[in-house]
Amino acid sequence: MYRVIMFCCLCPSLCITVFAQAQYSLKVTTDREDAMYQIGQKATFGITVKRGTQIVSGDGQLKISFDDFLNSQGESHGEMPPEGKPTQITRGLKQPGFLRCLVTYTPKDGKPIRAVASAAFFPENIGLSLPVPDDFDDFWSEQKRQLAEIPLAPKLTSVGNADTTIECYDVQTPCLGGAPVSGYFAKPKNAASKSLPAILWVHGAGVRSSSLGNAVKGAKADMLSMDINAHGIPNGKPAPFYAELNSGRLKNYRYTGRESRDTSYFRGMYLRIVRAIDFLTAQPEWDSKHVVVIGHSQGGGQSLVAGGIDDRVTMIAPGVPAICDHSGQVAGRINGWPKLVPNRADGKPDPQILQAARYVDAVNFATRCNADAIMSIGFIDAVCPPSSCYAAYNALTGEKSVINKPLMGHAAPADIQAAFFAEVLRHVGRTPEESAR
């Protein structure tokens, strides 16, 4: 089962001056607040142009185009309608997916402005773009077997923190794949044995230190809390350190080794998730019941992977998840970030990279995930398109809920973060009052 969360002037010359300085604004909306439609239904997109607070009429030109984030669905041009009425245009889709309406307004006396809206058509029926490989489980079982042969051997370095009720550490622990797990770990002081749930925070794309703030947040909510960076790199270094890595050996890291499942950069990233869970569950304070993995974008994809690769995970919270639906174009959909599979000159996906990508596609891990889940999806997200997110969401088999954001792009706003953490607290049996310290 799943839940959907919906989330007068005395001086004429002064009036003229104010109006001349007023900015144009453009808004595109759907006729349904939730922007959800069934196959066979049509969405009506309303297009409103204002200058200041006044609706613009008969001034400038509109360019309206539609696509499903990949394929064009038509285009039109025209003048603004008279009498200050919004433009309305109706469209539908013949298959499950998302129809995006992109509008450009060019005033006679200014620069073009753009806005976008998207309508969902039966997204609950978006399925896998390719089947899960037959040896998917065997491959990842072998990777975990090899990982288990490497001693955990964590190195903990105490880190100062203003809150005297918790302990904080920089943690490095060996892993398979060339880089260690590197993160910040925090826990309440003097916690009883087997009394604390565990939470792992994983990162979005980029090259940066682990977040001590996330680790502390979980610990202050009475959890064993660990935040790991995506690359196994040192924490707490000056900004130029990470900038140099980002422009050097980790530049375009997401494409490194993508020709083979054995060399894909994501192989090591995923195994570091397992090793971080090894560390958390080895702590004497772990309650032996709860492991939560939470992240947004690339971190959202990693949380999906965590739920499918490790059955100790009991809840995941993927926000606008990346690393999903690498083979989307095979099914006529757009691939999610990082667009791992390139097209050849003939426009078809590179077959070797396509095959390897199936083993690191977060959607395929989602099919193995029985953990509870809460996911956020932005309907106008062009980085992690909503079809790729829904392909993962639909594959999840545990209790799940989705926060649909019809007018959100690629983002992790405060309300989503708050909703996620509230669900985490509910899952581990904490109330916000009990967890406030």
Summary of the structure (lengths in Angstrom):
residues: 437
radius of gyration: 24.3
end to end distance: 34.0
largest distance: 82.2
contacts: 1518
relative contact order: 0.13
helix: 28%
strand: 29%
